[in-house]
Amino acid sequence: MKFKLFCLGLGLMVLFGGCSSASSNSPEEYSQTIFAMDTAMTLTAYGEGCEAAVNAAISEINRLDALFSVNNENSDIYRLNNEKSAQVSDDTYSLLGSAIDFYEKTYGALDVAVYPAVKAWGFTTGEHRVPSDSELSELKTHIGAENIILGENNTVTLTDSLAEVDLGSVAKGYASDLVCNVMKNTGITSGIVSLGGNVETIGVKTDGSLWKIGVTDPSDESSLIGTLSLENKAVITSGSYQRYFDLDGVRYHHIIDPETCAPARSGLTSVTIVSDSGLTADAYSTAVFVMGLEKGSDFWRSSSDSFDIVFITDEGEVYITEGLKNAFVPRDDIEPVIIER
């Protein structure tokens, strides 16, 4: 059987095969692509009520985007960053609480308060630059999720006058969890959502087979290093090849190490997390990329959360945690190293 590849961008592809042959206008299948949270998103549902399910999911995405945007003057995050104290929605309050928890669990590798450094490198405007060492040292004094204080009645305060937050490292994972729940609540038992490449699956394909998610080869984005066969899982990749700029022969990517306020130099080009939770997968894909192979593996071994990892190193080596031994099928020329607990 030949598979049709549906490119999701940002490191993942869905390989469709064995699904309903119905068109997107059929009552058995409905798919829509929108632009939200600064990225293209595709939502697909199968079965009775699929169109209503996708439309309800889109409404949920737009609602969350309006809360989490750093640029929308009416959003919770914009008001918090500019006023340093704001009463926010239940979703924003909950997600900030989760982000603080991830900050503590990852020993600061996942930090939603690293936004001033992201801005300094020009990744928010496209006007890229390399900050001086002294500027980075000064930025470091204003960065850290310990500056985020959650108070009563959904009040959030930033204790540093130059602190700012950006939920980009967790928002799409949080949204994919909620979107899948919305679709399930309408009766959908088979579907898949890609929120800017953050993939989350509902059930299995309509023929009963597992979803096949391709993991992009960072050295050739038109190729895959392997595929993951999964059901009811979130699959999220963070990679140095996704957003970057080149200056004077040096490549600078967008994944900032909070410790240095500079692009992480961890020896990795890609980290893919597989988890039951989109939020967990989103947070840990960034954190583990910052940690690197050795520390990331140790973190996986010691974590109380359930997830697995595909690492790709700067040299093109592939490592997978043991939970993916039966789920990951590598390309013919790749022999992944299995990381055991």
Salt bridges, closest charged atoms under 4 A:
GLU60 OE2 - ARG63 NH2 2.98
ASP76 OD1 - ARG79 NH2 2.87
ASP91 OD2 - ARG63 NH1 2.84
ASP101 OD2 - LYS105 NZ 3.51
GLU135 OE1 - ARG129 NH2 2.83
GLU138 OE2 - HIS142 NE2 2.87
ASP160 OD1 - HIS142 ND1 3.00
GLU164 OE1 - LYS119 NZ 2.97
ASP217 OD2 - ARG331 NH1 3.11
ASP246 OD1 - ARG251 NE 2.83
ASP276 OD1 - LYS233 NZ 2.57
ASP298 OD1 - ARG301 NH1 2.96
ASP305 OD2 - LYS105 NZ 3.04
ASP333 OD1 - ARG331 NE 2.69
